[in-house]
Amino acid sequence: MKAIRVESPGGPEVLKLAEMPTPQPGAGQALVRIEAVGVNFIDIYQRMGLYKMPLPFTPGQEGAGVVEAIGPGVSEVKAGDRVAWAGPVGSYASHQVIPAAKLVPVPARLETKRAAAAMLQGMTAHYLVNDTFPLRPGHACLIHAAAGGVGQLFCQMARRAGAQVIGTAGSPEKVKLAKEAGAHECIDYRTQDFEAEVKRVTGGAGVHVVYDSVGKDTWEKSLRSLRPRGMMVLFGQSSGSVPPIDPQLIAAGGSLYFTRPTLGTYVAAREELLTRAGAVLGAVERGDLQLRIEKTLPLAQAAEAHQLLASRKTTGKLLLVP
């Protein structure tokens, strides 16, 4: 099998294509032939060493493909099943052994590439909109990076929930994409002060919730964009880590809430994983949720994919194909 290996933390250049023995599934596992792999910021964090990984390792936590073999005791899937996943590390490869309980079925009419593109970002937007801060009519929310892969899915789900959706993006073109995805308002953070604009749009009240995947560059203004008893949801750090926060900032903002959720917590039980993945993949299959796949690259060009994603110039999903 082919796999991208990281021998030591570093820049995109540490992503090396290697030939390895194809593993065999053990108890509770399935061997999947991978057809498409999603590229995500967490892959960059792990490659850089920001999130510590045992070395060497194969990056990638999202994909879709076909089950080739199963190990003893597996009842969740069988050979020949089309499946998708988000979470198990090692997807930048032609094959991966994955716990069968982490695999979900791909709907019959859904293309494999679209399934791979929807899993991590789609389920992330789903749990944030439906569970972390359940959006309802009358709520106002601020979504950073609203024109990115997760941001566009986020805008669609938030608008469908009935919320007033305010996005941020980094160019007029991206502002247009965010509005097309469902944002009622979108702020170009390169030319506008998003805190001031949020206050203007909400009549000085601020939003009920900020969904912030940017981190270092935005977190302070994000807090100040909240109304009293609002919630700051920090679910990423594309601009860098947020420094330690003085709890007095939370008090001064008006008894604010601050949370740092992760997808793994919201799909820990198989029943919840199947429900959440089924909702997302089903919506994509029906056309209720629109996906934008920006570029598909060969597995050997994983470094280029990381460079594209880190540039923050992408406006859709990046995929690798073994």
N, C-alpha and C positions, 0 to 999 in steps of 0.2 A: 504494500500500500504506500501511497504518498502522503506526507504530512509536513506541515510547517513546524519547525522546531525553534525554540528560544533557549540558547545555551546560557546566556547571561543577560541581565536587564540592560536596556539601552534604547537607541532610536530605532526607526523602522528597518535599518540595515541588519538588525539582529534576527530578523525573520528569514529563516533559511529553509528551503525545500529539501526534504530528505526522503530516502527510501527506507521503509521499515517493514518488519514482518507483520502480516495481518493478524491481529489478535483474535482469540476465540472467546465467545461469551461464557462466563461462569454462571453460577446459580443466581437467578433473578435478573440476569442481564440479557441484552439482545445486541447482535452485531448488525449495524446499519450501514448500507452503502449510501454515502452522502451524495446528494444531487445538487444541493445549493446551501451556502453558508452565509449567515448574516454577519456583517461587520458592525461592531458597537464600540462606544467609548470605553466600556469596561475592559475590552481587549487591549486598548492602548494603555490604560492604567496598569494592567497586569504586565504587559511587555516592558514598561518603564520601571517596574518595581515599586510603583506607588502602592499597589496592592500586592503583597508578598505571595509568591508562588514557589512551590518546590521546583528546583531546576534539575535537568532540562524539562520543558513542558511544551505541549501543543496548545496554542490559544484557541479561542472560539467557544461561544456558549449558546449558539443558536443555529439551527439548520433544519433541513427536511431531506428525506430520502426513503429508501425501501429496506425493510428488514430482510437480512440474508439468512440469519440463523438465530436461534434462541438457546439459552442455557436451561439447566434443570429448574423446575419449579415456576416457569414463566407461564402466566395465564392471560396477561394483559394484551399481548400481541402474538402474532405468528409470522412465519416466513412469508414474504410477499406483500405484507401490509405496508401501505404508505403512511409514514409517520412524520411528526415534527416534534421539536423540543426547544426549550430555552432553560439554560442553567448548567447542565453537565459540561465540564470543560474538556476541550479536545476536538472541536469541530472543524478546525482548519486542516482537513484531511480528506482522503477518499473513503475511509472507513472509520467508524468509532464504535466502541463498546459502551453501551449506555444502560443504566438501570431501567428495566422495562416499565417500572412504575412512573418514570419521568417522561415517557413517550405518550403522545396524543395522536388520535387518528386525523388524517387529512381528509376533508370532505371530498366526495367523488368528483365534483366538478371544479375543484380548485387546483390550479397549476402548482406544482411543487415549489417553484421559485417564489410564488406569491405567498405560499404558506411559510416558507423560511423567512421572508421579509416581514411578515406580520407578527411573528410569535413574541419576541422580546419587547419590541416597542409597542405593539398592540396591547399585550397584557399589562405592560407598565401603565399606559394611558388608562386602561380599563380599571385597574385597581385604584389608581389615584382619583379618578372621577367618581367611582362608585363606592369606594370603601374608606380611603384615607380621609378625604373630605367629600362626603356624598353631595354632589352638586344638585341643586333643585332650582325651579323657577324662583326668581327674586334674588339669587346669589350673583355676585360679580366676582370674576376670577381674573387673575393675571397669569398668563402662560409665557414664560421666556422661551426663546429659540422656537417661536411658533411656526416657522417655515421649514424646520428640520424634519427628519423622518418621523420622530416621535411627536413633534409639535403639530404636524398636520393631522395626524390621527387624533391627537389630544383636542384640537380645535373642533373637529367633527363631533367627537363624543360629548364635549362640554356643551356645545350648542344644542345638540340633540337632548341633553338633560334639561335644557331650558334656562341655562345661565347666561348672563351677560359676559361675553368672552372678549377680553382685551389681550392682545399679543404683543410681543416685541420681536423685532427682526433687524438685520444689519444692512439692508439696502432697499431701495424702492422696489426692486424685483421681488425680493423676499417678502416685503410688506404685502405686495399683490397676491403672492401665493398663500400667505396666511389668511388673508381675507377670503380668497377663493375656497379655502379649507373650512371656513366657518367663523373666523374672528369677526366680531362686530366692528372692532377698532384694532388697528395695529400701529405700533409706535416704532419708528426707525431710531433705534438707540444710538446710532452714530451721529445723528443730527438733532435729536430731541432728548430732553431729560425725562426719562420714563416715569420717575416719581411724580414730577410736576404734571405730566400728561395724565397719569392715572387719577390724580386728585381732580384735574379739570373734568375728565370724562365722568367721574362719579360724583360730581358736584361737591367735592371737598371731603367726601365721606371715606374714601379708600375702598379697597376690595375686601371681600370676605376671606379670600385665600389667594396666596401666591404659590404657583408651582414653579420652582426654580431648579433648573438643571445646570446652570452656569457656575454658580458658586462664588468664588473669590471676587469677581468683578461686579457682582450684582447684589449680594446678600444684604448689605446695609440699606440700600435704597429699597430693596424688596420689603424689608421689615417696616420701613417708613411708609410704604404704600398700603399697608394694612389698616383697616378700621379697628377700633377697640374690640378685643376678643377674637380677632382674626387669626388665621393659621398660616404659618410659614412652612411650606412643604419643600424641603431641600432633598432632591432625589438624584443629584448629579453634581459634577464639579468640572465642567469642561474647561473653565478658565483657571483652575487651581483650587486647592483646598481652602475651606473657610477656616479662619483662625479661631482659637478659643473665644467663646462669647460670654460676656458679662451678663448674668441673668437679669441685672437691673435694666438692660436694654429691653428685655421682654416686658418688664413691669412698666417702664416708661412709655412703651408703645400702646399701653392700655390692656394689660392682662392678656398678652398675646400667647399663642401656642406655637411651639416649634417642634417639628418632627423630621427625622431622617429615615424614611422608609426604604426598604429594598424589596424587589419582586419576590425573592425567595421566601420571605415571610408570608406572602399572600398566595403562594401556590404550594405551601409545605405539605398539605394534605392532598392526596390524589383526587378526591372528590372535588375540591376547590380548583385544582389544576384543570380537570376535565371541564368543569363548568365555565371557568374563565377562558380557557383556550377555545372551547366550543363556541362561546359567545363571539369571540373575536374572529375566528376563522369562518364561522357561519355568516357573519356580517360581511366579510370580504367576499365570500362565495356569492352571496346574494347581490352584491354591489352596493349595499348600504354603507359600507366603509371603503373609501377610496384610497388605494395605495399608490405611492409614487416611487418607482424603482429608478434611481438615478443612473446607476452604472453597474454592469456585471463584468467582473474581471476573472481571468484564470487564477487558480490557486497560487501559482508561482508568483503572481503580482500582488501578494498580500501587503508588501511594503508600500506599494503605490496606493493601495486602498487605505492604509493607515495615514499616509500623508494627506490624502484627499479629505478624510474625515477630520483630521486634526486642523486642517486649514479653515474649518467652519464655513466653507464656501458651498458645501453640498446642500441640496434642497430635497433630498429624498434618500432612499435606502441604497446602501452599497452591498453588493453580493459577491461572493467568490464561488467559482464553479470548479470542482476537482477535475 
